[in-house]
Amino acid sequence: MTFAGVLFDLDGTLLDTLEDLADSVNSALRQLGFPEHPAHAYKYFVGDGVENLVRRAVPEHCQDQPTFARCVEMVRCEYAQRWADKTKPYEGVPELLDALTARAIPMGVLSNKPDQFTRLCVTHLLPRWRFQAILGATPQLARKPDPAGALQVAAQLGVLPAQVLYLGDTNTDMQTAVAAGMFPVGALWGFRTAEELLASGAKALIQKPLELLCFFEPVQAPKSAGLF
């Protein structure tokens, strides 16, 4: 089975953003006098937008509306200062993007990260590759797992949803792909487990980015000109 386009999640799929996210939230928690969390805990906090990230990180008994709103704003400010301090592409991602580009496969990115930061991360940390669509969270766009964003990306890629392979690392990503009628593939180098991905609809799991190429036609070598 081969596909005509790829839709990528961003955090935990293309980019390892965990430490910058953890540092940003922990800084806000520290300033508010709340306990901090180890970086690995944020694997289960992220993926559903900044508000849900804060809701999972702040002690439940301290989530009155003024405190919650203040913490969300503080996290946004903290992340704006350090979004690129430690974030980098996962090993194998540059080679995957090169290979897809060589095959002329249109690529898009859909994230629940705020749209401003989604575009910053893609533009500055993945500058060598062309993504025909980059969408992050905005007030106008329903967040994943709602399929609206995924379908918008498919339209911008010029590919039918059924011909789009969706690569992500969380239950939210797999649910989004299923809802949009795309082919869900789970990235096992990301933030969540194989069990979670399969339970949420993943039709395939891959251990390393380059394994994704098995779903696409190989690059055709140019034919050499004959002598006669």
C-alpha positions as a printed Julia matrix, in Angstrom:
228×3 Matrix{Float64}:
   0.0    0.0     0.0
   1.5    3.32   -1.07
   0.43   6.88   -0.36
   0.52  10.22   -2.15
   1.1   12.6     0.78
   2.31  12.74    4.38
   0.9   14.63    7.34
   3.25  14.92   10.3
   2.61  15.72   13.91
   5.36  18.0    15.23
   6.24  17.5    18.92
   7.38  13.95   19.55
   7.33  13.09   15.84
   9.57  15.45   13.87
  11.07  17.41   16.75
  12.14  16.44   20.25
  10.64  19.39   22.12
  10.22  17.73   25.49
  12.96  19.46   27.49
  12.09  22.98   26.32
   8.42  22.36   27.12
   9.26  20.89   30.53
  11.64  23.74   31.37
   9.02  26.32   30.39
   6.23  24.82   32.48
   8.5   24.07   35.43
   9.7   27.67   35.44
   6.1   28.9    35.63
   5.27  26.37   38.36
   8.32  27.41   40.35
   7.37  31.08   40.19
   3.87  30.24   41.43
   5.17  28.1    44.28
   3.89  24.82   42.81
   5.87  21.55   42.64
   7.8   20.88   39.45
   7.73  17.65   37.42
  10.54  15.54   35.93
  10.96  15.94   32.19
   9.7   12.44   31.41
   6.34  13.23   33.04
   5.69  15.78   30.3
   5.42  12.96   27.76
   1.91  12.5    29.15
   1.14  16.17   29.7
   1.72  17.42   26.14
  -0.16  16.82   22.91
  -3.52  18.5    23.48
  -2.7   22.2    23.57
  -1.19  24.56   26.13
  -4.32  24.76   28.29
  -4.43  20.99   28.76
  -0.67  20.96   29.36
  -1.11  23.43   32.22
  -4.18  21.61   33.54
  -2.16  18.41   33.84
   0.85  20.11   35.44
  -0.8   22.39   38.02
  -2.04  20.79   41.27
  -5.74  20.03   40.93
  -6.7   22.01   44.05
  -4.97  25.13   42.67
  -6.84  25.39   39.38
  -9.14  28.29   40.12
  -9.71  30.35   36.98
  -7.43  33.33   37.81
  -4.51  31.07   38.79
  -5.02  28.8    35.8
  -5.18  31.71   33.35
  -2.08  33.29   34.89
  -0.14  30.03   34.59
  -1.15  29.57   30.94
   0.11  33.06   30.13
   3.34  32.48   32.07
   3.98  29.23   30.2
   3.47  31.01   26.88
   5.98  33.69   27.89
   8.5   31.17   29.2
   8.26  29.05   26.05
   8.69  32.12   23.87
  12.12  32.59   25.49
  13.39  29.01   25.17
  11.48  27.18   22.4
  14.73  26.49   20.52
  17.19  26.02   23.4
  17.24  22.22   23.36
  14.72  21.3    20.67
  16.08  19.46   17.64
  14.94  16.97   14.98
  14.94  13.34   16.01
  17.71  11.18   14.63
  16.72   9.96   11.19
  14.14  12.71   10.54
  16.38  14.77    8.2
  17.12  11.65    6.13
  13.41  10.81    5.98
  12.5   14.3     4.81
  15.26  14.17    2.19
  13.96  10.85    0.9
  10.35  12.04    0.72
  11.47  15.2    -1.06
  13.38  13.08   -3.59
  10.13  11.18   -4.24
   8.22  14.48   -4.69
   5.82  13.53   -1.86
   3.9   16.58   -0.61
   4.29  17.08    3.14
   2.33  18.94    5.8
   2.5   19.55    9.55
  -0.45  19.69   11.96
   0.09  20.45   15.65
  -1.9   21.39   18.73
   1.01  23.69   19.6
   0.02  27.36   19.13
   0.24  28.28   15.46
   2.94  30.91   16.01
   5.29  28.42   17.65
   4.42  25.65   15.2
   5.52  27.84   12.3
   8.6   29.08   14.17
   9.74  25.54   14.92
   9.23  24.3    11.38
  10.78  27.37    9.74
  13.85  27.57   11.97
  14.5   23.96   12.93
  13.49  22.25    9.67
  14.56  24.95    7.19
  15.81  22.7     4.38
  12.47  21.15    3.52
   9.3   22.46    1.94
   6.05  21.78    3.75
   3.07  22.71    1.64
   0.92  23.19    4.74
   1.79  24.11    8.33
  -1.06  24.42   10.82
  -0.99  24.99   14.56
  -3.68  25.77   17.09
  -5.75  28.9    16.48
  -9.08  30.09   17.89
 -10.63  29.46   14.47
  -9.46  25.86   14.03
 -10.73  22.95   16.12
  -7.86  21.1    17.73
  -6.92  17.49   17.17
  -8.48  14.93   17.43
 -11.1   16.91   15.53
 -10.33  16.08   11.86
 -10.9   19.62   10.54
  -7.22  20.58   10.54
  -6.11  17.31    8.97
  -8.67  17.67    6.2
  -7.56  21.25    5.6
  -3.97  20.08    5.25
  -4.99  17.34    2.8
  -6.76  19.94    0.67
  -3.65  22.15    0.69
  -1.51  19.17   -0.31
  -3.9   18.4    -3.15
  -4.25  14.79   -1.94
  -7.4   12.86   -1.03
  -7.53  12.04    2.7
  -7.48   8.3     1.98
  -4.15   8.79    0.2
  -2.54  10.63    3.12
  -0.3    8.83    5.6
  -0.5   10.44    9.04
   2.58  10.0    11.26
   2.21  10.87   14.94
   3.21   9.72   18.4
   0.12  10.05   20.61
  -3.43   8.76   20.93
  -4.62  12.19   19.79
  -2.75  11.79   16.51
  -4.1    8.32   15.8
  -7.65   9.42   16.6
  -7.24  12.41   14.29
  -6.05  10.23   11.43
  -8.93   7.79   11.87
 -11.5   10.6    12.02
 -10.06  12.17    8.85
 -10.01   8.88    6.93
  -6.2    8.86    6.74
  -3.74   6.02    7.38
  -2.44   6.26   10.99
   1.18   5.32   11.66
   2.61   5.5    15.17
   6.1    6.87   15.83
   7.62   4.8    18.62
  10.49   7.24   19.24
   8.01   9.84   20.52
   6.14  10.49   23.73
   3.74   7.53   24.08
   3.64   3.74   24.06
   2.89   1.2    21.34
  -0.11   0.03   23.36
  -1.63   3.5    23.43
  -1.08   4.02   19.72
  -2.6    0.67   18.73
  -5.58   1.15   21.04
  -6.22   4.53   19.41
  -6.29   3.2    15.86
  -2.7    2.94   14.59
  -2.53   0.62   11.59
   1.26   0.43   11.68
   4.07   1.27   14.09
   7.62   2.21   13.18
  10.74   2.24   15.34
  12.81   4.63   13.2
  11.86   7.44   10.82
  13.3    5.85    7.67
  11.0    2.85    8.1
   8.23   5.12    6.83
   9.64   4.81    3.31
   8.21   1.31    2.94
   4.84   3.0     2.32
   6.11   4.96   -0.69
   7.35   4.05   -4.14
  11.15   4.0    -4.4
  12.95   6.71   -6.31
  13.19   5.73   -9.94
  16.74   5.77  -11.29
  17.04   7.74  -14.54
  17.36   5.57  -17.6
  20.74   5.78  -19.29
  20.71   6.78  -22.9
  21.42   3.94  -25.3
  24.22   4.05  -27.8
  21.88   3.31  -30.73
